[in-house]
Amino acid sequence: MIGRALLLFVLTLGATAPAVAAGRTARLVLIATGGTIANDPHGRLSADELVEQLPGRASLGQITTESFANASSTALSLDDWSRLSRHVTSILTATDAPDGVVVTSGTDTLEELAWFLHLTVPGPRPVVVVGAMRRPGTLGEDGPRNLADALRVAAAAVSRDRGTLVVMHGQVHSAWSVRKHHTTSLSAFDEAGGVSAGAVTAGRVTYRPSAVVRPAPGLLQIATDVTLPRVDILETYQGADGDLIEAAAGAGAAGIVIAGAGAGSLTPSQATAARRIARAGIPVVVASRTGDGLVGPVGGEDVGLVSAGALSPLRARLLLILALARQTPIEEIGRLFASVSAANSGLRPIAGGRSR
Ligand code: ASP
């Protein structure tokens, strides 16, 4: 038993990422969407140009390129993401599926894209999202290194069954907890809790034995061309008025996420508005603006308030969008959040509920 555990540990930590999968050259698909990684001062680089600039590219595998978009991450719509998800799914579920898919993206909303793809693209083959903090041709540009690392991660057998991953600055991050925490630093990405899922060191891909992959990739696949509903995020701050919650609902939001203070506290005015909206059938999910930790029961579950658990406001919003797109009844939305949150964090609400 101990011997087996030790072997697994060594395999996980020691496996390298040759551009060879199952004894043959790895086959990868690179899908470019734009962002700083492609933002050359002379015009945005195409997917082909991104690969051409990589030193030793032949050793990275057989790479097929596609240009999906060439825009800033914030300029892409949810419909674009939905199309992208269905396209990646069709590539990875084909009979002759490649070993993995790499998606280049602007970094500003990259953590949201990674979570969206994790929830909507099934395994076992990896999807790797990558960007750059410095533009091509600038001093210390990080795009080529990040892209080469991402291709290695996508080719590595040890990356299977891990869903969507993010590769930046030599680190491999899980879609569950990666976040952009700095405006300009080369190491602008980290994970809540401070520990990354893995690393790429001199072309070698390693994962921590403790890196968890849940929920299962593709939990909420998008089968058809559905329009994803509007869900807004509002924040709690001193004196925050509930009017904005009502305004979001009035503007057509099908659901609302509140980035509450601490473990999910709302102002009295927000709490009143949230209950009123939830009672009218618009789910309100309460998350935390702190960036880490758990929101326990929110004390309005009876009328349709839902705790985001360990999900950040951004992740809670995407989960709610996908749940609503599948017409999930309001009572089941609470259960969905509880199971996705518990599956990932290992944290459970403290018995006795709210701390406020
Ligand atoms: N504005 C850019 C974007 O998110 C930033 C980047 O790519 O780093 O598209």
Residues whose N, C-alpha, C, O or C-beta is under 5 A from the ligand:
A	BS01	LIG	G35 T36 I37 A71 S72 S73 T74 S105 G106 T107 D108 T109 A132 M133
